Amino acid sequence: MFKSAKTFVLLAALTGVLLAIGAMLDAGTGSNTFLTIMLVVSLGMNFVSYFYSDRIAVRMARAEPVDPVRHRDIVMMVERLAAKAREPMPKLYVSPSPQLNAFATGRNPRNAAVVVNQGLYDALTADELEGVLGHELQHVYNRDILIGSVAAGIGTMITYLAFALRWIPFLGSSEDGPNPLVALLASIIAPIVALVIQTSITRSRESLADHTGAELTGNPLALASALAKLEAGANDPRRLRAGGTPAETNQAMQHLYIAAPFGGRAASKLFASHPPIPERIAALEEQARRMGQLGPGQRSGLS
């Protein structure tokens, strides 16, 4: 509940930044023409992204529909978890990537897809795989793709409007407009603030998917064990040399994955799309204690 409330507070903050930049641009030009154009272009781009992101992501991951024989366990696990959650079953795909990773995409539970890398499938036990699938299903059922699309849309608008602010001195700004230096500083700072808020939202949704995914499977330690393997795989030079798919090397898609592809780490935690894996494991251990699967003070040995 707290993480959901935090998400909406952050979305409100992001919207506040957008409105502030829009107001500065409007006051500076004495016209809302630029604001209108930027908003229409941004909304159009994000409309296309929202409705076609699943197809784009699956194609970039070079994924194919699951083989019901070869990957029968994936199908059975997802069928069982979807039935338990009383939610629709998403389309299932397997990517040939050797990297230990997976992601979910789609605009709603009835139009969603879960993609599992072959490298992940080969490396995990059945319980660990189910833990990852539970996490990805909860991204779908928690409407995280929608929330991410809204955040990205607002962030794109802020970036466009901030760029337009730089032109205020050359557009015959009105007397009521902001100081050109203030407008320039706002045009630089606003996109950074927007990015910090966006990544905070994605980190919050990752933590929520860990928690609710573990509730769905009833096995937090299985997901914790899977995350530990993902962390080890990301630090394995052999896997790094093996490369990945265009989806994994595309910066705009990295937030979709259960862990940052290739162990990608931001210069600061403020810009990271995922919480650090040791923190995620510690949170899952605490969840396991509350469920009676670990004793007080007992550690799983994974972190």
N, C-alpha and C positions, 0 to 999 in steps of 0.2 A: 504493500500500500504506500509506504514511504517513497519507494523508488518511482512509482507511478506519479505521485504528487510532485516529486522533484522534477520529473520529465516535463510536466505541464508548466511548472514555474520557469524552467529553462526555456521552453518554447515561448512563454510570455516575455521573457527577457530578450530573446532573439527578435520577437516582433517589435518590442520597444526600440531596439537599435534600428530596425528597419524604418519605423515611423519617425524617429529622430532625424535620420539621414534624409528621408523623404521631405520632411518639413524644412530642413536646411536648404535642400535643393530648390524647393518650391519658393521659399523666401528669397533665395539668392538670384533666381532668374525672373521672378515675378510672373511665372507661368508654370503650369503643371504638365506642359507638353512632353518634356524629357522624362518626367516621372511616369507619365502614362505609357510612353513608348517602351521604357525599360521594364515596366511591370508586365506589359503584354508579351514582350519577347521572352522574359524569364518564365512567365506562367506557361507559355507555349512549349518551351523547352522541357519544363518539368511535367507538363501534361503527357508529352510523348514518353518521357522517362518513366513516369508512373505506370502507364498502360503497357509499355513494351519492355520494361526493365528485365522481366523474367526471361523473355526470349533472348534478349541481348546477353544477359549473364550466362545462360546455359550455353549459348553459342561460343562465347569467349572462353568458357571453361572446356570447350571441345567435348562436352558431355553427351552421352547417349542414354536412352531409356534403360533402366535396369533390366538385366536378363533375369526373368522370373525363375530360372533354374539355377544359374550360377550364383545369383545374389538373392536366393530365396529367403535367407535369413533377414536381409534388410526389409523385404516386403512384409514378412510376418511380424517383425518388430514394429514397423510403422503402423500396420493394420491394428495391432494390439494397443499401441499407445494412442492412436487416433480414436479408437473406440472407447478407451478409458477416459479420454478428455471430452468425449461426445462432440467431436469436431470432424470436419471433412478430412479425407486423406489427400495429401498433396501428391503431385506427380513426382516420381523418383528417378534420379539420374545418377550415373557414375562417370566421373571424369578420369581420363587416363593418367592424370598427374601423379608423379611419385611422392609428392609432398603430403605430409600428414595434415589434412585439413578438410573442411566441409563448409557448406553455406546454405542458407535458405533465401528465397526471393519470391516475389509475387505480391500483387496489390491487396489480396485478402485471402482468407482460408480456402475459398473455393477456386481461387486462381493462383495457386502457389506451387513452388517446386523446391525440393531438397536435393542438393548435389553432394555426393560423397566422393572424395578422391580415392582412386584405387590404392594409392600408397597408405592412406588411412585405414582402408578396409583390410589390407594385408597385415597391418601392424597391431591392430587392437583385438582384444578378447571380445567375446560376445557381450559381456556385461558393459565393457567400456564403449563398444559401438552403440549399444542401446542408450548409454548415457549421452553420447554425442547427438544421437537422433532425437532424444527427448529435448535437449537444448535447442536444436534447430526447429523442431515442431513448435516449441513455445515462442520462438521468434515470430512464427506465422500466427499463432493463436493470440499472442499479445499485441498483434498489429504493429510490430516493430518496423516493418517495411514501409507502412503508411506513415508512421511517425518520422522515420528517417527521410522519407520523400518530402514531407512538409518542412523539416528542418533544412534539408538541402535546398529546397525551393526558396525559402526565406533567405538563406545564406547567399544564394546566387543573386537574388534581388539586391541585397546589401552591397555585394561586390560591384555590381553594375552601377548602382546609384552612387557609391563612393567614388568610382572612376569618374562619373559625370560631375561630381563636386569639384574636381580639379580644374574644370573648365569655367567655373563661375567668374573668375577675373576677366575672362575673354568674352563673356556673354552679355555684357552690359548689365551687371547685377543691379538689383533694385536697392534703394536707400535702406530698406528694411532688412536686407540680406545680411548674412554673417560676414565677419571679417575674412578676407581671402586667406589669411594665414590660418585662421581657425578652420576654415573649410578644407584647406590642404591637410592639416593635421588630422581632421576627422576622416578624410578620405583614406588616410594611411592606417589609422588606428581601428576604425570600424570593422574592416574585414578580418583583422586579427582577433578582435573581440568576438565576432561572429563565429570564427573558426574554433575558438576556445569553448564557446557555448555548444556548438555542434558536437565536438568531440566529447564533451561532458555528457551530452545526451546519449551518444552511442555507448560510452562506457557504462552509463546507468542501465541501459537496455541489455547490455551483455551480462551484467551482474544479475539482473532480473531473470534473464533466460537461464542462467546457471541455477538460480534458486528454484524457479518454477519447473524447470526441466528435471531437476533432481526430485522434486515433489512428485512429478508425473511418473518417473521410473521407480521411485521409492529407494533409490540407491545413490546418495550423494558421493560416496567414495569411489564409485565406478567412474563417474564423470571426472572426479579429481585425478584418478589414475590415468584417464585418457589425456587430460590436460598436461600431466607430467610427461607423458610420452610425446605430446606435441612440442613441449618445450625442449625436450632432448633432441627430437628430430630437427627442430629449427636450428640447433647448434651443431648438427652433424655435417661436417664438410662434404661428405659423400652425397648427402641429399641436396645440399646447396648446389653442388656441381651438376646434379641431375636436371636442374631447371624446373620450369613449370609452364603453365598455360598463360595465354594473354590476360585472362581474368586475374591471375595471381600477381602479374607484374603491373597491372593497371592500378595506379594510386587511388582512383575514384571508386574502385570496387573492393578495396582491402577491408573496409569496415564490415562487409557482408560476412566474412569468414569467421569461424569460431575463434581463431587466433590469427594475429597478423601474419600474412604469408612471409616465409623465409625469416621468421623471427624479427620482422621489421620493428624497430624501436624509434620513437620520435625523440627529437632533441630534448624535449621536456615532457613530463607526464601530462601537462596541460594540453598538449597537441596529440596525445596518443588516442587511437580509436578504441583500444581495448585496455582494461585494467591489467596490471602485471599478473602473470600466471601464478606466481607464489601467493599473491593476495587472494586470487580466486580459489586456489586450493585451500587456503586457510579458512575462507568463508564456508566452503563446502564441508570442511572438517567440523566447523562449529555447527553447521546444520545437521551433520551426522550425530553429533553429541545430543542435540535436542531431540533427535529421533531415536535415541538410545542405542545407536550403532557404534559409538565410541564412548568410553568412560570419561569422567571429568579429568581434564588435563591430559588425556591420552592423545597421542599423535598418530597419524597414519603412516608417517615416515616418507610421505611423498614430497613434502615441501622442505 
